Amino acid sequence: MPRSVDGTRRKDRRRKILKQTKGYWGKRSKLHRVAKDALAKALSYSYRDRRGRRREFRRLWIARISAACRNEGMTYSRFINGLNRANIQIDRKALSNLAIEDAQAFKALVEKARESVGA
């Protein structure tokens, strides 16, 4: 029976990992064993942080909306409660953009929220 050698597949597998770890510091980009661990860690961090990015953006939008509401003499929680009671469906990203780019439209929303809350 002929002898089977795992040369090219093994080399390709290792080359793929080293290609992905290009730019890493020191042995992490040069040695397969170290690079394999570094890549596994990096991929788990990137998966985790893609979800974290969404949380961070939501926090930023809420901070911006809150600051704009306080300029109009209203708190963030009362504003959101007022929008919900007035049946105004608009997400926080859009509200944040309104607060920055179109102050008059945001002011109108604050007034609608204020009317529906009754404050």
C-alpha positions as CSV (number, residue, x, y, z in Angstrom):
1,M,0.0,0.0,0.0
2,P,1.5,3.4,-0.9
3,R,2.5,5.7,1.9
4,S,0.2,8.7,2.3
5,V,1.9,12.1,3.2
6,D,-0.1,15.0,4.6
7,G,2.2,17.6,3.2
8,T,0.2,20.1,1.2
9,R,-3.0,19.9,3.3
10,R,-1.0,20.5,6.5
11,K,0.9,23.3,4.9
12,D,-2.2,25.0,3.6
13,R,-3.9,24.7,7.0
14,R,-0.9,26.3,8.7
15,R,-0.5,28.9,6.0
16,K,-4.2,29.9,6.4
17,I,-3.7,30.5,10.1
18,L,-0.5,32.5,9.7
19,K,-2.1,34.6,7.0
20,Q,-4.9,35.5,9.4
21,T,-2.5,36.4,12.1
22,K,-0.4,38.6,9.9
23,G,0.4,41.9,11.7
24,Y,0.2,40.3,15.2
25,W,3.1,41.0,17.5
26,G,6.2,38.7,17.8
27,K,5.7,35.0,17.8
28,R,1.9,35.4,17.4
29,S,2.4,36.1,13.7
30,K,5.3,33.7,13.0
31,L,4.9,30.4,14.9
32,H,1.9,28.2,14.1
33,R,1.3,26.9,17.6
34,V,1.3,30.4,19.1
35,A,-0.6,31.9,16.2
36,K,-3.4,29.3,16.4
37,D,-4.1,30.3,20.1
38,A,-3.8,34.0,19.3
39,L,-6.3,33.7,16.4
40,A,-8.8,31.7,18.5
41,K,-8.7,34.4,21.1
42,A,-9.0,37.2,18.6
43,L,-12.0,35.6,16.9
44,S,-13.8,35.1,20.2
45,Y,-13.1,38.8,21.1
46,S,-14.4,40.0,17.8
47,Y,-17.6,37.9,18.2
48,R,-18.1,39.3,21.7
49,D,-17.4,42.9,20.7
50,R,-19.7,42.9,17.7
51,R,-22.5,42.5,20.3
52,G,-20.9,45.0,22.7
53,R,-20.8,47.6,19.9
54,R,-24.6,47.6,19.7
55,R,-24.8,48.2,23.4
56,E,-22.3,51.1,23.3
57,F,-24.2,52.8,20.5
58,R,-27.5,52.5,22.3
59,R,-25.9,54.1,25.4
60,L,-24.6,56.9,23.2
61,W,-28.0,57.5,21.6
62,I,-29.7,57.6,25.0
63,A,-27.1,60.0,26.4
64,R,-27.6,62.4,23.4
65,I,-31.4,62.2,23.7
66,S,-31.2,62.8,27.5
67,A,-29.1,65.9,27.0
68,A,-31.5,67.3,24.4
69,C,-34.5,66.6,26.6
70,R,-32.9,68.4,29.5
71,N,-32.4,71.4,27.3
72,E,-36.2,71.4,26.8
73,G,-36.8,71.0,30.5
74,M,-37.8,67.3,30.5
75,T,-36.1,64.1,31.7
76,Y,-35.3,61.2,29.3
77,S,-37.6,58.7,31.1
78,R,-40.6,61.1,31.0
79,F,-39.9,61.8,27.3
80,I,-39.8,58.1,26.3
81,N,-42.9,57.5,28.4
82,G,-44.7,60.4,26.7
83,L,-43.8,59.1,23.3
84,N,-45.1,55.6,24.1
85,R,-48.4,57.1,25.5
86,A,-48.7,59.3,22.4
87,N,-48.2,56.1,20.3
88,I,-45.2,57.6,18.5
89,Q,-43.0,54.7,17.3
90,I,-39.4,56.0,16.7
91,D,-36.2,54.4,17.6
92,R,-33.4,55.9,19.7
93,K,-31.0,56.2,16.8
94,A,-33.4,58.3,14.8
95,L,-34.3,60.4,17.9
96,S,-30.6,61.0,18.5
97,N,-30.1,62.2,14.9
98,L,-33.2,64.4,15.2
99,A,-31.8,66.0,18.4
100,I,-28.5,66.8,16.7
101,E,-29.6,67.7,13.2
102,D,-33.2,69.0,13.5
103,A,-33.8,70.7,16.8
104,Q,-37.2,72.1,15.8
105,A,-38.6,68.6,15.0
106,F,-37.1,67.2,18.3
107,K,-38.8,70.1,20.2
108,A,-42.1,69.2,18.6
109,L,-41.7,65.6,19.8
110,V,-40.9,66.9,23.3
111,E,-44.1,68.9,23.2
112,K,-46.2,65.9,22.1
113,A,-44.6,63.8,24.8
114,R,-45.3,66.5,27.4
115,E,-49.0,66.7,26.3
116,S,-49.5,62.9,26.6
117,V,-47.8,62.7,30.0
118,G,-49.7,65.7,31.3
119,A,-46.8,67.5,32.8
